């Protein structure tokens, strides 16, 4: 089967049900919407919705990147995303992570970062919009943002600094979790590691965020499985880690942090 043409989202080819016109081999009446998977023949009126794997095959034949498919089936697989990564960054923002970008997914250009598990296996791809908006999308499973994608190994004297986003990963010992430093994110993806936690600056000025963060720190500090927070990086002025070098942050031992939180009763401002 070969398409006569691709018009917008529609892939036109000869009908697989009626065979299309036997006298005009170049005519095509069978249309497949590459975004939704719905098909219709305007000759025999066959219609329905393709299975994701078959639609992906047609997308490849049409010469369209699977990353342009939105809405309905098929859902992107990790293999699709990895195959469509373009080396090099889409933005000038700093990061110690390997840099890729994606062009056309949801009509945008994205910075792309590979997510791994503790063993260094690739489990997902984190996409961050390159147009300045705080849009993000994960293909595959959530994982860790690790420079070089290497397996993790830490100790109380040599912990990883855990940050939220890919642009906060600025050194070989930084690890991002692709989201807020909640107990679930940390326990699910950093189990068994010793960590220094460096949250975004809004934690220190938002009562609700501080409540969640301090509760997570306390729970992990007593955990038998970890990760075990040995210290916390405080950043003044509501700034994020990518705006303040490590030597300008205040590092607080976890015991001291928990003592101060209890003394202050989780006030809106955390004064050090």
GILINSUL-V216695 format. One record per residue. N is the residue number from 1. RES is the residue in one small letter. SS is DSSP state (H for helix, E for strand, - for the rest). NEAR is the number of other C-alpha atoms within 12 Angstrom. Layout:
BEGIN
N;RES;SS;NEAR
N;RES;SS;NEAR
END
This chain:
BEGIN
1;x;-;21
2;x;-;23
3;x;-;26
4;x;-;21
5;x;E;23
6;x;E;23
7;x;E;16
8;x;-;15
9;x;-;24
10;x;E;28
11;x;E;37
12;x;E;33
13;x;E;34
14;x;-;31
15;x;-;32
16;x;-;24
17;x;-;20
18;x;-;20
19;x;-;22
20;x;-;26
21;x;-;21
22;x;-;12
23;x;-;9
24;x;-;11
25;x;-;17
26;x;-;19
27;x;-;24
28;x;-;32
29;x;-;32
30;x;E;35
31;x;E;40
32;x;E;40
33;x;E;36
34;x;-;40
35;x;-;33
36;x;-;28
37;x;-;32
38;x;E;27
39;x;E;32
40;x;E;28
41;x;E;28
42;x;-;22
43;x;-;20
44;x;-;19
45;x;-;17
46;x;-;21
47;x;E;22
48;x;E;17
49;x;E;22
50;x;-;25
51;x;-;20
52;x;H;24
53;x;H;19
54;x;H;19
55;x;H;31
56;x;H;32
57;x;H;23
58;x;H;33
59;x;H;33
60;x;H;23
61;x;H;22
62;x;-;28
63;x;-;19
64;x;-;27
65;x;-;32
66;x;H;38
67;x;H;38
68;x;H;31
69;x;-;32
70;x;-;22
71;x;-;18
72;x;-;18
73;x;-;23
74;x;-;29
75;x;-;26
76;x;-;32
77;x;-;24
78;x;H;25
79;x;H;21
80;x;H;27
81;x;H;37
82;x;H;29
83;x;H;19
84;x;-;27
85;x;-;33
86;x;E;22
87;x;E;19
88;x;-;20
89;x;-;28
90;x;-;27
91;x;-;21
92;x;-;14
93;x;-;24
94;x;-;21
95;x;-;34
96;x;-;26
97;x;-;35
98;x;-;30
99;x;-;35
100;x;E;30
101;x;E;33
102;x;E;37
103;x;E;30
104;x;-;23
105;x;H;32
106;x;H;22
107;x;H;16
108;x;-;24
109;x;E;28
110;x;E;38
111;x;E;42
112;x;E;41
113;x;E;49
114;x;E;43
115;x;E;42
116;x;E;34
117;x;-;28
118;x;-;29
119;x;-;19
120;x;-;22
121;x;-;22
122;x;E;29
123;x;E;28
124;x;E;32
125;x;E;42
126;x;E;42
127;x;E;41
128;x;E;37
129;x;E;29
130;x;-;26
131;x;-;18
132;x;-;16
133;x;-;12
134;x;-;14
135;x;-;17
136;x;E;26
137;x;E;27
138;x;E;30
139;x;E;30
140;x;E;23
141;x;-;26
142;x;-;30
143;x;-;37
144;x;E;47
145;x;E;52
146;x;E;46
147;x;H;30
148;x;H;26
149;x;H;30
150;x;-;24
151;x;-;22
152;x;-;33
153;x;-;23
154;x;-;26
155;x;E;20
156;x;-;21
157;x;-;16
158;x;E;18
159;x;-;27
160;x;E;38
161;x;E;43
162;x;E;45
163;x;E;42
164;x;-;34
165;x;-;39
166;x;H;41
167;x;H;38
168;x;H;39
169;x;-;39
170;x;-;30
171;x;-;26
172;x;-;23
173;x;-;32
174;x;E;38
175;x;E;50
176;x;E;49
177;x;-;44
178;x;-;39
179;x;-;31
180;x;-;26
181;x;-;42
182;x;-;33
183;x;H;30
184;x;H;23
185;x;H;28
186;x;H;43
187;x;H;30
188;x;H;23
189;x;H;35
190;x;-;42
191;x;-;27
192;x;-;26
193;x;-;35
194;x;E;34
195;x;E;40
196;x;E;40
197;x;E;49
198;x;-;46
199;x;-;46
200;x;-;37
201;x;H;31
202;x;H;27
203;x;H;35
204;x;H;33
205;x;H;25
206;x;-;20
207;x;H;20
208;x;H;17
209;x;H;25
210;x;H;33
211;x;H;28
212;x;H;24
213;x;H;36
214;x;H;37
215;x;H;23
216;x;H;30
217;x;H;40
218;x;H;30
219;x;H;24
220;x;H;37
221;x;H;32
222;x;-;18
223;x;-;20
224;x;-;13
225;x;-;19
226;x;-;30
227;x;-;42
228;x;E;38
229;x;E;48
230;x;E;35
231;x;E;34
232;x;E;38
233;x;E;36
234;x;E;37
235;x;-;32
236;x;H;27
237;x;H;20
238;x;H;20
239;x;-;23
240;x;-;29
241;x;H;38
242;x;H;30
243;x;H;23
244;x;-;23
245;x;-;20
246;x;H;25
247;x;H;12
248;x;H;16
249;x;-;26
250;x;E;22
251;x;E;25
252;x;E;23
253;x;E;23
254;x;H;31
255;x;H;22
256;x;H;19
257;x;H;32
258;x;H;31
259;x;H;17
260;x;H;20
261;x;H;29
262;x;H;18
263;x;H;13
264;x;H;19
265;x;-;16
266;x;-;27
267;x;-;21
268;x;-;18
269;x;-;25
270;x;-;30
271;x;-;18
272;x;-;18
END
